[in-house]
Amino acid sequence: MHWLYLALAIAFEVAGTTAMKLSDGFRKPGWAVAMFVAYTACFALVALAIRQIELGVAYAVWAGVGTAIVAVIGVAAFGETVTVLKVVGIVLIVLGVVALNLGGGAR
């Protein structure tokens, strides 16, 4: 169940970050409210996840996977550029998350 909490936390973090972009610097209040709701849910779910997953592993998975997904959304939805360096960076993040999980992550 703790990995499900972490997966949901990642989904809410991605939604919150996307809503932050769509809020246009808090000029669109609906998106700003969505951002606050998503981040609140995200942090609550991370708190539940770290009851059973090691903190370092949970944080690396949450931040790494969230970063990779947000980078893809940036390219797909917001027309951000794709460079070799960006792709290498995302690959390194994913490899780091895999390495941490191979080292053991659940208590």
Contacts in CASP RR format, 6 or more apart in sequence:
PFRMAT RR
TARGET T0000
AUTHOR 0000-0000-0000
METHOD contacts of the structure
MODEL  1
MHWLYLALAIAFEVAGTTAMKLSDGFRKPGWAVAMFVAYTACFALVALAI
RQIELGVAYAVWAGVGTAIVAVIGVAAFGETVTVLKVVGIVLIVLGVVAL
NLGGGAR
1 52 0 8 1.000
2 48 0 8 1.000
2 49 0 8 1.000
2 51 0 8 1.000
2 52 0 8 1.000
2 53 0 8 1.000
2 106 0 8 1.000
3 49 0 8 1.000
3 53 0 8 1.000
5 45 0 8 1.000
5 46 0 8 1.000
5 48 0 8 1.000
5 49 0 8 1.000
6 45 0 8 1.000
6 46 0 8 1.000
6 49 0 8 1.000
6 53 0 8 1.000
6 58 0 8 1.000
6 61 0 8 1.000
6 62 0 8 1.000
8 41 0 8 1.000
8 45 0 8 1.000
9 41 0 8 1.000
9 42 0 8 1.000
9 43 0 8 1.000
9 45 0 8 1.000
9 46 0 8 1.000
9 49 0 8 1.000
9 62 0 8 1.000
10 42 0 8 1.000
10 61 0 8 1.000
10 62 0 8 1.000
10 65 0 8 1.000
10 66 0 8 1.000
10 69 0 8 1.000
12 38 0 8 1.000
12 39 0 8 1.000
12 41 0 8 1.000
12 42 0 8 1.000
12 45 0 8 1.000
13 38 0 8 1.000
13 39 0 8 1.000
13 42 0 8 1.000
13 62 0 8 1.000
13 66 0 8 1.000
14 66 0 8 1.000
14 69 0 8 1.000
14 70 0 8 1.000
14 73 0 8 1.000
15 34 0 8 1.000
15 38 0 8 1.000
16 34 0 8 1.000
16 35 0 8 1.000
16 38 0 8 1.000
16 39 0 8 1.000
16 42 0 8 1.000
17 35 0 8 1.000
17 66 0 8 1.000
17 70 0 8 1.000
18 70 0 8 1.000
18 73 0 8 1.000
18 77 0 8 1.000
19 31 0 8 1.000
19 32 0 8 1.000
19 34 0 8 1.000
19 35 0 8 1.000
19 38 0 8 1.000
20 31 0 8 1.000
20 32 0 8 1.000
20 35 0 8 1.000
21 74 0 8 1.000
21 78 0 8 1.000
22 28 0 8 1.000
22 31 0 8 1.000
22 34 0 8 1.000
23 29 0 8 1.000
23 30 0 8 1.000
23 31 0 8 1.000
23 32 0 8 1.000
23 34 0 8 1.000
23 35 0 8 1.000
24 31 0 8 1.000
25 32 0 8 1.000
26 32 0 8 1.000
46 58 0 8 1.000
46 62 0 8 1.000
49 58 0 8 1.000
49 62 0 8 1.000
50 58 0 8 1.000
52 106 0 8 1.000
52 107 0 8 1.000
53 61 0 8 1.000
53 105 0 8 1.000
53 106 0 8 1.000
53 107 0 8 1.000
54 104 0 8 1.000
54 105 0 8 1.000
54 106 0 8 1.000
54 107 0 8 1.000
56 100 0 8 1.000
57 100 0 8 1.000
57 101 0 8 1.000
57 104 0 8 1.000
57 105 0 8 1.000
60 96 0 8 1.000
60 97 0 8 1.000
60 100 0 8 1.000
61 97 0 8 1.000
61 100 0 8 1.000
61 101 0 8 1.000
64 93 0 8 1.000
64 94 0 8 1.000
64 97 0 8 1.000
65 94 0 8 1.000
65 97 0 8 1.000
67 90 0 8 1.000
67 93 0 8 1.000
68 90 0 8 1.000
68 93 0 8 1.000
68 94 0 8 1.000
71 80 0 8 1.000
71 86 0 8 1.000
71 90 0 8 1.000
74 80 0 8 1.000
75 81 0 8 1.000
75 82 0 8 1.000
END
